[in-house]
Amino acid sequence: MAGRSMRALVATGDADLVGFAHVPMPTAGQDEVLVDVRAVSVNRGELHRILGAVPGWRPGWDFAGVIGEEAAPGSGPRAGTRVFGIAHGQSWAEHLAVPVRQLAVIPNGVSWEQAAALPTAALTALRMLRLAGDLYGRTVLVTGAAGGVGRFAVQLARAAGAKVTGIVGRPDRAYGLDALGADDVYVGMSGVTPGFDLILESAGGDSLAQAFTLVAPGGMIVSFGNSARATTRFSVSDFYPKQAILRGYFVLDDLAEDPPSDDLSDLVARYALGTLRAGIATVVDWREAETALRDLCARRLPGKTVLRVSA
Ligand SMILES: NC(=O)c1ccc[n+]([C@@H]2O[C@H](COP(=O)([O-])OP(=O)(O)OC[C@H]3O[C@@H](n4cnc5c(N)ncnc54)[C@H](OP(=O)(O)O)[C@@H]3O)[C@@H](O)[C@H]2O)c1
């Protein structure tokens, strides 16, 4: 395989954001497989990194594809198996070498696009909800509820028996969230009654500041993003008397300690059963990646953006 190359999307470091480059074909190391990539999805975190990246930096956490004929021998799914998962970058490419413990098999009836939309967003939602323990009968507030992570968080919190409140950025973004399991949806946080057992907060800036006022005594705020790219100023006296917890969460750092295969299998099985929806806003060919990234940047897309990896 030495000397062979493949196409990948790389950061350009200029106004184009991303473009195609020929990069070395990866080889599967110990406990890895080589995947022929069919679809990938875009996460806001990747967009933020692309906007500040040096030319040549290679994005790509989520992927769906088929185990290639040149898969490493040993354990793991056989050549030809449809798989999806989460990598530490570089999945926006024709081929990807990835640890077996970071992927799962795609069941029949689940598309490449649905599978590619799932890993980062749904794993983040699932594992943050777990931080609060049993959610049955408890109250959960999700900011960015119409986004990729938000839609999964609403569904998974409801499935765990919680009463779910979603926060969206504008009225049309509330559409369909009740069907996903939101009991209440608000545009912005003013008017929301305090007392949430768990708040999943990713908008950052003033939204995080308001979360300090809305969390219940003994509750938990999980801060996992800063979509607004803004500084948060808050009054500590809104927070400490409640003896609440502020937790940070970062899914990529969680993968080594807690490999995601089993969670990915559980989540994709919910797709197959029809109890979890992907929340895909758009599917485009990866040649349209720049436009898709611009749409995401401008908040034009409610939900996940999926790129089809074509020849
Ligand atoms: N820590 C982790 O492990 C982890 C993992 C995944 C994602 N994240 C973070 O979580 C956040 C959500 O990720 P995602 O991929 O789900 O993004 P997304 O699909 O773009 O969703 C973001 C949501 O946040 C809302 N939002 C509120 N204020 C915003 C602002 N100033 N700029 C942009 N969006 C704003 C948007 O509302 P509208 O619908 O009204 O536009 C949108 O629904 C991002 O900050 C991302 O970096 C963190």
The ligand as a Tripos MOL2 file, in Angstrom:
@<TRIPOS>MOLECULE
LIG
   48    52     1     0     0
SMALL
NO_CHARGES

@<TRIPOS>ATOM
      1 N1        -18.0900   18.7750   24.5960 N.am      1 LIG1
      2 C1        -18.3840   17.8660   23.6640 C.2       1 LIG1
      3 O1        -17.9800   16.7080   23.7670 O.2       1 LIG1
      4 C2        -19.2240   18.2800   22.4930 C.ar      1 LIG1
      5 C3        -19.6880   17.3410   21.5660 C.ar      1 LIG1
      6 C4        -20.5170   17.7900   20.5250 C.ar      1 LIG1
      7 C5        -20.8450   19.1340   20.4260 C.ar      1 LIG1
      8 N2        -20.3460   20.0060   21.3310 N.ar      1 LIG1
      9 C6        -20.7250   21.4240   21.2850 C.3       1 LIG1
     10 O2        -22.1150   21.4810   21.4800 O.3       1 LIG1
     11 C7        -22.6820   22.5180   20.7100 C.3       1 LIG1
     12 C8        -23.7310   21.9390   19.7980 C.3       1 LIG1
     13 O3        -23.0820   21.1540   18.8020 O.3       1 LIG1
     14 P1        -23.8960   20.6720   17.5320 P.3       1 LIG1
     15 O4        -22.9250   19.9720   16.6620 O.co2     1 LIG1
     16 O5        -25.1390   20.0200   17.9850 O.co2     1 LIG1
     17 O6        -24.2430   22.0900   16.8750 O.3       1 LIG1
     18 P2        -25.5250   22.5560   16.0270 P.3       1 LIG1
     19 O7        -26.1430   21.3900   15.3440 O.co2     1 LIG1
     20 O8        -25.0690   23.7190   15.2470 O.co2     1 LIG1
     21 O9        -26.5370   23.0310   17.1550 O.3       1 LIG1
     22 C9        -26.2760   24.2000   17.8690 C.3       1 LIG1
     23 C10       -27.5670   24.6920   18.4520 C.3       1 LIG1
     24 O10       -27.2380   25.7340   19.3680 O.3       1 LIG1
     25 C11       -28.0590   26.8440   19.1160 C.3       1 LIG1
     26 N3        -27.3380   28.1070   19.3470 N.ar      1 LIG1
     27 C12       -27.6290   28.9450   20.3330 C.ar      1 LIG1
     28 N4        -26.8230   30.0090   20.2800 N.ar      1 LIG1
     29 C13       -26.0180   29.8390   19.2280 C.ar      1 LIG1
     30 C14       -24.9900   30.6420   18.6680 C.ar      1 LIG1
     31 N5        -24.6620   31.8250   19.1700 N.pl3     1 LIG1
     32 N6        -24.3550   30.1700   17.5800 N.ar      1 LIG1
     33 C15       -24.7130   28.9820   17.0540 C.ar      1 LIG1
     34 N7        -25.6870   28.1770   17.5580 N.ar      1 LIG1
     35 C16       -26.3400   28.6210   18.6440 C.ar      1 LIG1
     36 C17       -28.5230   26.7360   17.6670 C.3       1 LIG1
     37 O11       -29.7900   27.3050   17.6730 O.3       1 LIG1
     38 P3        -30.6200   27.6720   16.3350 P.3       1 LIG1
     39 O12       -31.2410   26.3800   15.9030 O.co2     1 LIG1
     40 O13       -31.6020   28.6520   16.7610 O.co2     1 LIG1
     41 O14       -29.6190   28.2080   15.3400 O.co2     1 LIG1
     42 C18       -28.4900   25.2550   17.3960 C.3       1 LIG1
     43 O15       -29.7460   24.6550   17.5370 O.3       1 LIG1
     44 C19       -21.5200   23.2090   19.9940 C.3       1 LIG1
     45 O16       -21.1030   24.2900   20.7760 O.3       1 LIG1
     46 C20       -20.4520   22.1210   19.9640 C.3       1 LIG1
     47 O17       -19.1610   22.6530   19.8870 O.3       1 LIG1
     48 C21       -19.5510   19.6160   22.3530 C.ar      1 LIG1
@<TRIPOS>BOND
     1     1     2 1
     2     2     3 2
     3     2     4 1
     4     4     5 ar
     5     4    48 ar
     6     5     6 ar
     7     6     7 ar
     8     7     8 ar
     9     8     9 1
    10     8    48 ar
    11     9    10 1
    12     9    46 1
    13    10    11 1
    14    11    12 1
    15    11    44 1
    16    12    13 1
    17    13    14 1
    18    14    15 2
    19    14    16 1
    20    14    17 1
    21    17    18 1
    22    18    19 2
    23    18    20 1
    24    18    21 1
    25    21    22 1
    26    22    23 1
    27    23    24 1
    28    23    42 1
    29    24    25 1
    30    25    26 1
    31    25    36 1
    32    26    27 ar
    33    26    35 ar
    34    27    28 ar
    35    28    29 ar
    36    29    30 ar
    37    29    35 ar
    38    30    31 1
    39    30    32 ar
    40    32    33 ar
    41    33    34 ar
    42    34    35 ar
    43    36    37 1
    44    36    42 1
    45    37    38 1
    46    38    39 2
    47    38    40 1
    48    38    41 1
    49    42    43 1
    50    44    45 1
    51    44    46 1
    52    46    47 1
@<TRIPOS>SUBSTRUCTURE
     1 LIG1         1 GROUP 0 **** ****
